[in-house]
């Protein structure tokens, strides 16, 4: 297995012949991370589709499920999901229509909006999570437990060097930033201007 070559080895070999004076050794890392990401992403999308979810839908549900009090402000959710405020607003609207999340203004500050799971959203997240985790373990079955730990540590080091750190939690006093994440000017109640559904559904 260790003597086997992959697609990245072939690419590096081709560059060695075409441009021998250029150091393309970083491709050994970046190329493999990129290709692995695409393969893992495709496998995850196919798995989630079998359970009636888009990958982004599960991402939002899972992010809310593991959050404190199973709710987040729009600003934090946008950062965690790594999507633009406008894209997040559209996604939350879709999940509202499916009855999986609720959205409501923060008490005492209607310019800040919270999003939380409904009972159905929590049920879906919990139901899919265990199967999703098992599927991820299957996808990594080619690595030993030690390999996984080593790879996780190296990837953590890489991500930190690239500036990927946890987002700061917003507070009710951070209305301006949250209003931006809702696509508002900071003077409305939220992306739609009204709360759809109840906070306890």
C-alpha positions as a Markdown table, in Angstrom:
| # | Residue | x | y | z |
|---|---|---|---|---|
| 1 | Unk | 0.0 | 0.0 | 0.0 |
| 2 | Unk | 2.8 | 2.4 | 0.9 |
| 3 | Unk | 4.4 | 1.9 | -2.5 |
| 4 | Unk | 1.2 | 2.7 | -4.4 |
| 5 | Unk | 0.9 | 5.9 | -6.3 |
| 6 | Unk | -2.1 | 8.2 | -6.5 |
| 7 | Unk | -3.2 | 10.9 | -8.9 |
| 8 | Unk | -1.2 | 13.5 | -7.1 |
| 9 | Unk | 2.0 | 11.5 | -7.5 |
| 10 | Unk | 1.3 | 11.4 | -11.2 |
| 11 | Unk | 0.8 | 15.1 | -11.4 |
| 12 | Unk | 4.0 | 15.8 | -9.5 |
| 13 | Unk | 5.8 | 13.5 | -11.8 |
| 14 | Unk | 4.5 | 15.2 | -14.9 |
| 15 | Unk | 5.6 | 18.6 | -13.6 |
| 16 | Unk | 9.0 | 17.2 | -12.8 |
| 17 | Unk | 9.4 | 16.5 | -16.5 |
| 18 | Unk | 7.6 | 19.6 | -17.9 |
| 19 | Unk | 9.1 | 22.1 | -15.5 |
| 20 | Unk | 12.0 | 20.5 | -13.6 |
| 21 | Unk | 13.1 | 23.8 | -12.1 |
| 22 | Unk | 9.9 | 24.5 | -10.2 |
| 23 | Unk | 9.4 | 23.2 | -6.7 |
| 24 | Unk | 5.9 | 21.7 | -6.8 |
| 25 | Unk | 6.3 | 19.7 | -3.6 |
| 26 | Unk | 3.5 | 21.7 | -1.8 |
| 27 | Unk | 1.1 | 20.0 | -4.3 |
| 28 | Unk | 1.7 | 16.8 | -2.4 |
| 29 | Unk | -0.2 | 18.3 | 0.5 |
| 30 | Unk | -2.6 | 20.8 | -1.1 |
| 31 | Unk | -3.5 | 18.6 | -4.0 |
| 32 | Unk | -4.3 | 15.7 | -1.7 |
| 33 | Unk | -6.3 | 17.8 | 0.7 |
| 34 | Unk | -8.3 | 19.2 | -2.2 |
| 35 | Unk | -9.0 | 15.9 | -3.8 |
| 36 | Unk | -9.8 | 14.2 | -0.5 |
| 37 | Unk | -12.2 | 17.1 | 0.3 |
| 38 | Unk | -14.0 | 16.6 | -3.0 |
| 39 | Unk | -14.3 | 12.8 | -2.6 |
| 40 | Unk | -15.5 | 13.0 | 1.0 |
| 41 | Unk | -17.9 | 15.8 | 0.2 |
| 42 | Unk | -19.4 | 13.8 | -2.7 |
| 43 | Unk | -19.8 | 10.7 | -0.5 |
| 44 | Unk | -21.4 | 12.8 | 2.3 |
| 45 | Unk | -23.8 | 14.4 | -0.1 |
| 46 | Unk | -24.9 | 11.1 | -1.5 |
| 47 | Unk | -25.4 | 9.7 | 2.0 |
| 48 | Unk | -27.5 | 12.7 | 3.1 |
| 49 | Unk | -29.6 | 12.6 | 0.0 |
| 50 | Unk | -30.6 | 9.1 | 0.9 |
| 51 | Unk | -32.0 | 10.6 | 4.1 |
| 52 | Unk | -33.9 | 13.4 | 2.4 |
| 53 | Unk | -31.4 | 16.2 | 3.2 |
| 54 | Unk | -29.1 | 18.5 | 1.3 |
| 55 | Unk | -25.6 | 18.7 | 2.8 |
| 56 | Unk | -26.1 | 22.3 | 3.7 |
| 57 | Unk | -29.4 | 21.5 | 5.4 |
| 58 | Unk | -27.7 | 19.0 | 7.7 |
| 59 | Unk | -24.8 | 21.4 | 8.3 |
| 60 | Unk | -27.1 | 24.0 | 9.6 |
| 61 | Unk | -29.2 | 21.6 | 11.7 |
| 62 | Unk | -26.0 | 20.0 | 13.2 |
| 63 | Unk | -24.5 | 23.4 | 13.9 |
| 64 | Unk | -27.6 | 24.4 | 15.8 |
| 65 | Unk | -28.0 | 21.0 | 17.5 |
| 66 | Unk | -24.5 | 21.3 | 19.1 |
| 67 | Unk | -24.9 | 24.9 | 20.1 |
| 68 | Unk | -25.6 | 26.0 | 23.6 |
| 69 | Unk | -29.4 | 26.1 | 24.2 |
| 70 | Unk | -29.7 | 24.7 | 20.6 |
| 71 | Unk | -29.9 | 28.2 | 19.2 |
| 72 | Unk | -27.5 | 30.7 | 17.6 |
| 73 | Unk | -27.6 | 34.3 | 16.4 |
| 74 | Unk | -27.5 | 34.8 | 12.7 |
| 75 | Unk | -24.0 | 36.3 | 12.8 |
| 76 | Unk | -22.5 | 33.3 | 14.5 |
| 77 | Unk | -24.4 | 30.9 | 12.3 |
| 78 | Unk | -23.1 | 32.6 | 9.2 |
| 79 | Unk | -19.5 | 32.3 | 10.5 |
| 80 | Unk | -19.9 | 28.7 | 11.5 |
| 81 | Unk | -21.5 | 27.7 | 8.2 |
| 82 | Unk | -18.9 | 29.8 | 6.2 |
| 83 | Unk | -21.6 | 31.2 | 4.0 |
| 84 | Unk | -22.5 | 34.8 | 3.1 |
| 85 | Unk | -25.3 | 36.5 | 5.1 |
| 86 | Unk | -27.5 | 36.6 | 2.0 |
| 87 | Unk | -27.1 | 32.8 | 1.4 |
| 88 | Unk | -27.7 | 32.1 | 5.0 |
| 89 | Unk | -31.0 | 34.1 | 5.0 |
| 90 | Unk | -32.2 | 32.1 | 2.0 |
| 91 | Unk | -31.2 | 28.8 | 3.7 |
| 92 | Unk | -33.0 | 29.7 | 6.9 |
| 93 | Unk | -36.1 | 30.7 | 5.0 |
| 94 | Unk | -36.0 | 27.2 | 3.3 |
| 95 | Unk | -35.6 | 25.4 | 6.7 |
| 96 | Unk | -38.4 | 27.5 | 8.1 |
| 97 | Unk | -40.7 | 26.4 | 5.3 |
| 98 | Unk | -39.8 | 22.8 | 6.2 |
| 99 | Unk | -40.6 | 23.3 | 9.8 |
| 100 | Unk | -37.1 | 22.5 | 11.0 |
| 101 | Unk | -36.1 | 25.8 | 12.5 |
| 102 | Unk | -37.6 | 28.9 | 14.1 |
| 103 | Unk | -36.4 | 32.5 | 14.0 |
| 104 | Unk | -37.2 | 35.2 | 16.5 |
| 105 | Unk | -35.8 | 38.6 | 17.6 |
| 106 | Unk | -33.6 | 38.8 | 20.7 |
| 107 | Unk | -35.5 | 39.9 | 23.8 |
| 108 | Unk | -35.0 | 43.7 | 24.2 |
| 109 | Unk | -33.2 | 44.0 | 20.8 |
| 110 | Unk | -35.2 | 43.3 | 17.7 |
| 111 | Unk | -32.3 | 44.1 | 15.5 |
| 112 | Unk | -30.7 | 40.8 | 16.6 |
| 113 | Unk | -32.2 | 37.6 | 15.4 |
| 114 | Unk | -31.8 | 34.1 | 16.9 |
| 115 | Unk | -32.3 | 30.8 | 15.0 |
| 116 | Unk | -33.1 | 27.6 | 16.8 |
| 117 | Unk | -34.3 | 24.1 | 16.1 |
| 118 | Unk | -37.9 | 23.1 | 16.3 |
| 119 | Unk | -38.8 | 19.8 | 17.9 |
| 120 | Unk | -38.9 | 18.3 | 14.4 |
| 121 | Unk | -35.6 | 19.8 | 13.5 |
| 122 | Unk | -34.0 | 18.4 | 16.6 |
| 123 | Unk | -35.5 | 14.9 | 15.8 |
| 124 | Unk | -34.1 | 15.0 | 12.3 |
| 125 | Unk | -30.7 | 16.1 | 13.4 |
| 126 | Unk | -30.5 | 13.4 | 16.1 |
| 127 | Unk | -31.8 | 10.7 | 13.7 |
| 128 | Unk | -29.3 | 11.5 | 11.0 |
| 129 | Unk | -26.3 | 12.3 | 13.2 |
| 130 | Unk | -25.6 | 8.7 | 14.4 |
| 131 | Unk | -25.8 | 7.4 | 10.8 |
| 132 | Unk | -23.7 | 10.2 | 9.5 |
| 133 | Unk | -21.0 | 9.5 | 12.1 |
| 134 | Unk | -21.0 | 5.9 | 11.2 |
| 135 | Unk | -20.7 | 6.8 | 7.5 |
| 136 | Unk | -17.8 | 9.1 | 8.2 |
| 137 | Unk | -16.0 | 6.2 | 10.1 |
| 138 | Unk | -16.6 | 4.0 | 7.1 |
| 139 | Unk | -15.0 | 6.6 | 4.8 |
| 140 | Unk | -11.9 | 6.7 | 7.0 |
| 141 | Unk | -11.7 | 3.0 | 7.4 |
| 142 | Unk | -8.5 | 2.9 | 5.3 |
| 143 | Unk | -6.7 | 4.7 | 8.2 |
| 144 | Unk | -5.8 | 3.2 | 11.6 |
| 145 | Unk | -6.9 | 5.0 | 14.8 |
| 146 | Unk | -3.3 | 6.3 | 15.1 |
| 147 | Unk | -3.3 | 7.5 | 11.6 |
| 148 | Unk | -6.5 | 9.4 | 12.1 |
| 149 | Unk | -5.2 | 11.1 | 15.3 |
| 150 | Unk | -1.9 | 12.1 | 13.5 |
| 151 | Unk | -3.8 | 13.4 | 10.5 |
| 152 | Unk | -6.3 | 15.3 | 12.6 |
| 153 | Unk | -3.4 | 17.0 | 14.5 |
| 154 | Unk | -1.6 | 18.0 | 11.3 |
| 155 | Unk | -4.8 | 19.3 | 9.7 |
| 156 | Unk | -5.5 | 21.3 | 12.9 |
| 157 | Unk | -2.0 | 22.8 | 12.7 |
| 158 | Unk | -2.6 | 23.7 | 9.1 |
| 159 | Unk | -6.0 | 25.3 | 9.7 |
| 160 | Unk | -4.7 | 27.4 | 12.6 |
| 161 | Unk | -1.8 | 28.6 | 10.4 |
| 162 | Unk | -4.4 | 29.7 | 7.8 |
| 163 | Unk | -6.3 | 31.7 | 10.4 |
| 164 | Unk | -9.2 | 29.3 | 10.9 |
| 165 | Unk | -10.2 | 29.9 | 14.5 |
| 166 | Unk | -13.6 | 29.7 | 16.3 |
| 167 | Unk | -15.9 | 32.6 | 15.8 |
| 168 | Unk | -16.6 | 34.8 | 18.8 |
| 169 | Unk | -20.1 | 34.5 | 20.1 |
| 170 | Unk | -22.3 | 37.5 | 19.5 |
| 171 | Unk | -24.3 | 39.2 | 22.3 |
| 172 | Unk | -27.5 | 41.2 | 22.4 |
| 173 | Unk | -25.2 | 44.3 | 22.3 |
| 174 | Unk | -23.8 | 43.3 | 18.9 |
| 175 | Unk | -26.8 | 44.3 | 16.9 |
| 176 | Unk | -25.0 | 46.0 | 14.0 |
| 177 | Unk | -23.1 | 42.8 | 13.1 |
| 178 | Unk | -26.1 | 40.6 | 13.4 |
| 179 | Unk | -28.2 | 43.0 | 11.3 |
| 180 | Unk | -25.7 | 42.6 | 8.6 |
| 181 | Unk | -25.9 | 38.9 | 8.8 |
| 182 | Unk | -29.6 | 39.2 | 8.3 |
| 183 | Unk | -29.4 | 41.4 | 5.2 |
| 184 | Unk | -31.0 | 44.3 | 7.0 |
| 185 | Unk | -29.8 | 47.9 | 7.7 |
| 186 | Unk | -29.9 | 47.2 | 11.5 |
| 187 | Unk | -33.4 | 48.8 | 11.9 |
| 188 | Unk | -35.6 | 45.8 | 11.3 |
| 189 | Unk | -36.7 | 42.7 | 13.1 |
| 190 | Unk | -34.8 | 40.3 | 10.9 |
| 191 | Unk | -34.3 | 39.1 | 7.4 |
| 192 | Unk | -38.1 | 39.0 | 6.8 |
| 193 | Unk | -39.0 | 41.7 | 9.2 |
| 194 | Unk | -41.2 | 39.3 | 11.2 |
| 195 | Unk | -40.8 | 36.1 | 13.1 |
| 196 | Unk | -42.1 | 33.1 | 11.3 |
| 197 | Unk | -43.3 | 30.4 | 13.6 |
| 198 | Unk | -42.9 | 30.3 | 17.4 |
| 199 | Unk | -39.7 | 29.9 | 19.4 |
| 200 | Unk | -41.0 | 26.8 | 21.1 |
| 201 | Unk | -42.5 | 24.8 | 18.2 |
